[in-house]
């Protein structure tokens, strides 16, 4: 499964944000983080492009993400048979629905990745992060994008060799691009139509699994290891 692979990407989506160049880098990042963590709900389309470690064509996956600060997070892949991941603090669940396996994997909220739990439980702490942002322009799909390079630990990442870069869209006020890379692979995330809703919809955190679906315990560690190797259950 690739579940935890894109779950890690979701954590970056909510934590890293860019703004215009009329303020200092850390101030720009912090101002946009404030918009996200104080919004009742954040909703966006997502395109995740993962590099092929053997130099082949990158893997592209489309999906949608919902983030309700203080309550929960959901990512649903648009790929045929793609997974639907829900982490809901109020209901105390961490769910992964795999249509291709016709199985709903279930674990308690506390088994969800730590960085995601913190993002849900303590969204305001992101504002106190030491981003150490540096202005950095990079080519993305043939065009130069002005953005920021962030120190990894600012995003709650315990792997110091991960490089993280973010950039806003043409309007310059909301996040559009996120890239992170390690010595093993790289991921480019594009957010499309990111919206800050005026009110939250709890129904957005309901997994799409049909009633009576077969259930199994969810082992996050096993999913993470299989996601890194590209294997499926």
C-alpha positions in Angstrom: 0.0 0.0 0.0 1.0 3.6 -0.6 -1.2 5.0 2.1 1.4 6.4 4.5 3.4 7.7 1.6 0.7 10.2 0.7 -0.4 10.6 4.3 3.1 12.1 4.8 2.4 14.4 1.9 -0.9 15.6 3.5 1.1 16.6 6.6 3.2 18.9 4.4 0.2 20.3 2.7 -1.2 21.6 5.9 2.1 22.7 7.5 3.9 24.5 4.7 2.4 27.6 3.1 3.9 30.4 1.0 3.1 34.1 0.6 4.3 37.1 -1.4 7.8 38.6 -1.3 6.8 41.8 0.4 7.7 40.5 3.9 10.5 38.4 5.4 10.4 34.6 4.5 9.4 33.4 8.0 6.8 36.1 8.3 5.3 35.1 4.9 5.1 31.4 5.8 3.7 32.1 9.2 1.0 34.5 7.8 -0.3 31.8 5.5 -0.1 29.1 8.2 -2.4 31.3 10.2 -4.9 31.4 7.4 -5.1 27.6 7.3 -5.2 26.8 11.0 -7.8 29.5 11.8 -10.1 28.5 8.9 -13.1 26.3 9.9 -12.1 23.9 7.1 -9.5 23.7 4.3 -10.4 21.8 1.1 -8.3 21.3 -2.0 -7.8 19.1 -5.0 -4.3 17.5 -5.1 -1.9 16.1 -7.7 0.9 14.1 -6.2 3.9 13.2 -8.5 6.4 10.7 -7.2 9.7 10.1 -8.8 10.7 6.6 -10.0 13.9 5.5 -8.2 14.9 3.8 -11.4 14.6 6.8 -13.6 11.3 6.0 -15.2 8.2 8.0 -15.7 7.0 9.7 -12.4 3.9 8.2 -10.8 1.0 10.7 -10.8 -2.0 10.5 -8.5 -5.0 12.9 -8.2 -7.1 13.2 -5.1 -8.8 15.6 -2.7 -7.9 16.6 0.8 -10.1 17.9 3.7 -8.6 19.4 6.8 -10.7 20.6 9.8 -8.3 22.1 12.4 -8.9 20.6 15.8 -11.1 17.8 14.4 -9.6 15.8 11.6 -8.1 15.1 8.2 -9.1 13.2 5.1 -7.5 12.2 1.8 -9.3 10.5 -1.0 -7.5 9.3 -4.1 -9.3 9.7 -7.5 -7.3 6.8 -8.9 -9.5 3.7 -9.7 -9.3 1.6 -6.6 -7.5 4.4 -4.8 -7.7 4.6 -1.0 -9.7 6.8 1.2 -7.9 7.8 4.5 -9.7 9.4 7.4 -8.2 10.5 10.8 -10.9 11.8 13.1 -10.1 13.0 16.6 -13.7 13.4 17.7 -14.6 9.8 16.7 -11.2 8.5 17.8 -10.5 6.6 14.6 -7.8 6.2 12.0 -9.3 4.6 8.9 -8.0 3.4 5.5 -10.5 2.1 3.0 -9.1 0.1 0.1 -11.7 -0.4 -2.6 -9.4 -2.7 -4.6 -9.1 -5.0 -1.5 -12.7 -4.4 -0.5 -11.4 -3.9 3.0 -11.7 -1.1 5.6 -8.6 -1.0 7.9 -9.3 0.5 11.3 -7.1 1.7 14.2 -7.5 4.1 17.1 -6.8 7.8 16.5 -3.6 7.5 18.6 -2.1 5.1 16.1 -2.2 7.7 13.3 1.2 9.3 12.4 2.4 11.6 15.1 2.9 14.6 12.8 -0.7 14.3 11.6 -2.1 14.0 15.1 -0.2 17.2 16.1 -1.5 19.0 13.1 -5.1 18.0 14.1 -4.8 18.4 17.8 -2.6 21.5 18.1 -2.9 23.5 14.9 -1.9 26.7 16.6 1.5 25.3 17.4 2.4 25.6 13.7 2.5 29.3 14.2 5.3 29.0 16.7 7.5 26.9 14.4 11.0 28.0 13.5 10.7 27.7 9.7 14.1 29.3 8.9 12.6 29.9 5.4 15.0 30.9 2.6 13.9 32.4 -0.7 14.5 29.8 -3.4 13.4 29.8 -7.1 13.1 26.4 -8.8 11.8 25.1 -12.1 8.4 23.3 -12.0 7.0 21.8 -15.1 9.1 24.1 -17.3 8.5 27.3 -15.5 10.4 29.1 -12.7 8.6 29.3 -9.4 9.6 31.6 -6.7 9.2 29.9 -3.3 10.8 29.1 0.0 13.1 26.3 1.2 12.2 25.3 4.8 14.3 23.4 7.4 12.8 19.9 7.8 12.3 20.0 11.6 10.0 23.0 11.2 7.5 20.6 9.7 7.9 18.1 12.5 10.0 15.8 10.4 12.5 13.7 12.2 14.6 13.0 9.1 17.1 15.8 8.7 18.1 14.8 5.1 14.7 15.6 3.7 14.6 18.8 1.7 11.4 20.7 1.6 10.4 23.6 -0.8 7.1 25.4 -1.1 5.7 28.1 -3.5 2.4 30.0 -3.8 0.2 30.2 -6.9 -0.1 33.2 -9.3 -2.2 35.2 -6.8 0.7 34.9 -4.3 -1.5 34.4 -1.2 -2.2 30.6 -1.0 0.0 27.6 -1.3 0.1 25.9 -4.8 3.3 23.8 -4.9 5.2 21.6 -2.4 8.3 19.6 -3.1 10.3 17.4 -0.8 13.2 15.1 -1.6 15.5 12.6 0.1 18.4 10.6 -1.2 15.8 7.9 -2.2 13.1 9.7 -4.0 11.2 13.0 -4.4 7.5 14.1 -4.4 6.0 17.2 -6.0 2.5 18.2 -4.8 0.2 20.6 -6.6 -2.8 22.0 -4.8 -5.7 23.0 -7.2 -8.6 25.2 -6.1 -7.5 25.4 -2.4 -10.4 26.9 -0.5 -10.9 28.2 3.1 -14.5 27.4 4.0 -16.5 29.6 6.3 -17.9 26.6 8.2 -16.8 23.0 8.7 -18.7 20.0 7.4 -18.3 16.9 9.7 -19.6 14.8 6.8 -16.4 15.5 4.9 -14.6 13.3 7.3 -16.8 10.2 6.6 -15.0 7.4 4.8 -16.6 6.2 1.6 -16.6 2.6 2.5 -20.0 0.9 2.0 -21.9 -0.5 5.0 -21.0 -4.0 6.0 -17.6 -3.9 4.4 -15.0 -6.4 5.6 -12.8 -4.8 8.3 -9.3 -5.6 9.5 -7.0 -4.0 12.1 -4.8 -1.3 10.7 -1.0 -1.6 11.3 0.4 1.9 10.5 4.0 0.6 10.7 3.3 -2.2 8.2 1.6 0.2 5.8 4.5 2.7 6.0 7.0 0.0 5.2 5.0 -1.4 2.3 4.4 2.2 1.0 8.1 2.9 0.9 8.8 -0.2 -1.1 5.8 0.3 -3.4 4.3 -3.1 -2.5 0.6 -3.7 -2.0 -1.1 -6.1 0.4 
